[in-house]
């Protein structure tokens, strides 16, 4: 099959490429002046707190070299925490401290870091080496999420997270990202984590993708990733739907985690979410977006300018019930 034929076949299935994502969705639905609301994690966190959306509690913010020297005092009452660049991307620059030992900070990988090494890390964050565009940045220190035990059989260390892509307030695709040994316990696909599709209607996991290849088992635990019921699914998908009102951005990736004590928490928002989620779900993102756009057009013709979050959620769970569709298709094929 020629490259052109392959492109036509993918487009026919509604698979979204990066150029189409940028031109038809990011540029169309995301006003440039709203990008700072999601590109800066501190800004996002503060707006979420104001809106009553649960996030990992903030311990403190380091925004000057002078404050770096006060770091030990800032975390004196916390044995574990996370250090993040406010404008970082792709998981770079994040340090997760799990415990203390003899005056050192122990990371989740077991590495011991001195106060001087932590201060050097903070100085690098402030200088902008991890930030978008290399601009001067701030460091936030926040609560370390403790993953729910439901993930213990299908994840390697770290904290799994859930991404839901939302178009105009309508959730269209969901994915569970699972850390691996290769990703050093980080839920980042580019670093070797696994992406697992999730049925929007039920919150039950589907097959996975690893390095853009379909898989059915976690490479480290060797346990199936399919068929896991994610707890509090209604809470997750409802939270993602509400993030449209939070930012005003029409095309959005909402990243969330499940803490064993605090339940669903929003981690961050992304105005340019990646496209691997299509492989994990074996569904074209553009195809689902088109269904939502037609629904919005129908409502507008009927004089309805804005559907409520509950109405948007109900529509998507009805239209995009992957497991129900698969069951119906298999049943029809068996009958024939």
N, C-alpha and C positions, 0 to 999 in steps of 0.2 A: 504494500500500500504506500502510495506517495505521501510526502509531507502535506501536500495540499489536501489530499483525500482524508488524511488523519485529522487535519484541522477542521474540515467540514463536518466530519463525523462527530468530533467533540463538541463543536458548536451546536449541532443538531440536538445533542443530548443535554444542552444547556450548561456545559462546563465553562466556567469563567476563567479566562486568562488574566494575567496581570495588567495588560493594556486595557482590557475591557473593564476590569475592576477600577482602574484609575480614572478612566474617562467617563464611564457610564454611572459610576456609583460614588467614588470618593470625591471627585470634582463636582459632580452634580448635586450630591446630598449633603456634603460637609463644607459649610462656609469656612474659608481660611481663618477668619478672625476667631473662630471657636476652637481651633486646634489646641491652643494653650490650656484649655480646660482638661484635656486628656493627656497631653504630652508631658505635663508636670504632675507627678504622683501626689505631691502635697496638695496642690490645688484641687485635684480630683477627690482626695480623701476629705478635705474640708467641706466641699460641696455635698458629698455623700452624707456626711454627718449631719449637716443642716437639713437634708432631705429625709432623714430618718432611715437611711440605708446603712446596714451594719457593715463595718470594715474592721480590719485588725487594729486594735487600739494603738494610738501613737504614744511613744515614750518621750521622744524629743526630736528637735531639728538642729542640725549643725550647719550654719551658713557663713561662718568666718573662721579664719585661722585661730583667732583668740579662743573661740568656743571649742576647738579641737582639744585644747589642753584641759578642758572641763569634762571630757568624755567619761572618764572613770567615775566621776561624781554623778554624772547623769544616769548611768546604768548601775549605780551602786546597789540598788534594791532588786536587780533583775539578774537571775542566773543565765537566762537565755533570751535572745532577741535577734532581730534581723537588721542589717545595715543596707540601705539601698540608695543609689543615686536618684534624685527626684526626676531627672530627665533621661534616665537610662533606658536602653532598649535591648531586647533579646536576652535578658537575664545577666548581662555583663555588669560587673562591679558590685554584685550582691554578695554579701558575706552573712552566713547564718551561724550564729553562736549557739551551741547547744548546752554548754555547761562551763564551769570554772575549775581550774586546777592549779593550786600553788601560785596564785598571782597571774596565771595565764588564762586566756580565753580559748576554749576548745570548740572547734567547728564541728559540724555534723559529720564530716569525713574523718574526724579524729585528730586533725592538725592542731597543734598548740600555737597560739599567736600571743605575742607580748603586747603590752600597751603601746610600745613604740611602733610595732607593725600595724596595729589598728589605726594609730594616728597617721601613719604613712598612707594607708588605704583611704582614710577620710580626706587627707590632703589631695590625693589623686582625684577623688570625686569632686571636690570643690574646684579643682583646676579645669574640670570639664572633659577629662579623657574618656568618660563613658557616656557623655551627654549627646543628644542629637545635635549635630552641627558643631560640636566641640565648644559650646558656650559654657561659661562659668556656671556651676551647678550648686545644689544644696544636697545634704545627706539627711535622710530621715531614719530614725531608729524606731522600730515598731515591734509589737508583740509577735512572737514566733508561733505560727500556726502549728497545732498538733493534729496530724491527719486522723480521720475517723478509722477505726479498726476494719471497716468494710474493705479498705484498699490493701490490707496487709498481704493478701495472697497474690495480688496482681501489680504490685509496685515495688521498686527497689529504693529504699531509703527516701529522703526528701518528702515533698508534699505534692500529691497530684492536684491538678486544677481542672476546672471546667470552663471551656470557652463557648459562648453562644453568640452567633452573629445575628444582629438585629437590623432590620430595614424599616425605617419610618415607624419604629416602635413595635414591629412584628418580628418575633423570633423565627428565623428560617433554618438554621442548622446548628447543631450542638456537637461538641467533641470533648471527651475526657483525655487529658494529657498525663501520661504516666512516666515518672522518672525511671531511668535505667542505670546500670553500672556505668555504661558509656557516657551518659549525660551527667555523671557525678551527682546524681540525686536531684537534678534540676528538671522541671517539667517544661523543657524547651526542645521543640522538635529539631531545630537546627543543630543542637548539641547531642542529639541521639535519643531523645525521649520518644515515647510511642503516642500516637494519636488514635483514639478509639471513638468510633461513631456512637451517638446516643440517640435513641428514639425520642422525638420531642414530646409525644403524647404520654409515654410511660416512664421515661428516665431509665430504660433498660439499655445496657451497652450492646453494641453491634461488633463487627470485626474491627481490626486495627490496621494502622499503617506505620511502618518503620523504615526510614530512609526512602520514602515514596513507594514502598512495596507493601502489598497486602499481607498481613499476618493474622494468626488466630490465637497465638500464645505469647506470653511475655518471655523475652529471651533470657531473663535471669531467674524468674520463679518457675518458668515452664508451665504456668497455669493458664487456662483459657481466659481470654479477656472478654469474651462474649457472654451475654446472659446475666450480667451483674446488675441488680437493681440499685440505683443510686438513691440513698436516703434523702428525704426532704426535697424531692424533685420539684414539686409545686413551688416551693420557696425559691429554688434556684431560677426557674424559668420566669417566675413573677418578678423577681429582682431584676433580671436582665431586661425584661419588658419596660420596667419603670425607668431605666437609664436613658431612654429617649427624652423624657421630660427633664431629666437631670442635666443634660448637656445641650440639647437641641440639635445634635448631630444625627443625620438621617441614616448613615451607614456606619455601623459600630461593632467592634468586637468587645464583649464583656467577659472579663476573666474573674472567676470566683473559686473559692476553696471551701471545703467542709471541715471545720474544726470540731474535734470530738467533744468539746465543752460548749463552744459558742454557736455551733451550727453553721449555716451558710453565711459566708462573708465575701464581699466584693473586694478583689485585689486591685485591679486597675482596668482602664478602658483603652481601646486602641482604635484610632480613626483610619488605620490602614491594615486591617487584619489579613493574615496570610490565607493561602488558598488550599493548603493541605487538608483542610477540613472536608473537602469534596472527596478526597481519596478515602478518608476514614469512613465516610457515610455512603460511598459509592453513588453519590447523587450530585448533579450539577447545581452549583450555587445560583447561576443565572436563571435556571429554570424555576427555582423556587422564588427568586426575587420577582420574576415576571408574574407569578401567581399573586403575590402580594400587591404588585403595582396595578394589576387588573382589579383587585378588590378595592383598593383605594379609589381608583377611577370610578368604579361602580357606586361607591358610597358618595363620592362627590356629585355624581349625576343625580343621586337621590337627595341631595341637599345636606348630606352629613359631612361636615368638614373635618371632624376629628373623632375617631373611635376611642373608647376608653381602654386603658390597659387590659382590663378583664375581657373586653370584646376582642381585642387584638390577639390576646393569648388563646382564647377559645377557638378563634378562626384557625390559627396555625396548628394547634394540637389536633384539630379535626382534619385539616388539609394535608398535614405532613406526618401522619402516623405511619412511620416506616414499617414497623412490625405488623401492623394491621394490613397494610398494602401487600407485604410479602406473603402473609398468611393467605390472603384472598387470592393472590396470583397463583400460589402453589396449589390451592384447593381447586381453582379453575383448570389448571394444567392436569391435575390428577383426574378430574372428572372427564376431561376430554380424552 
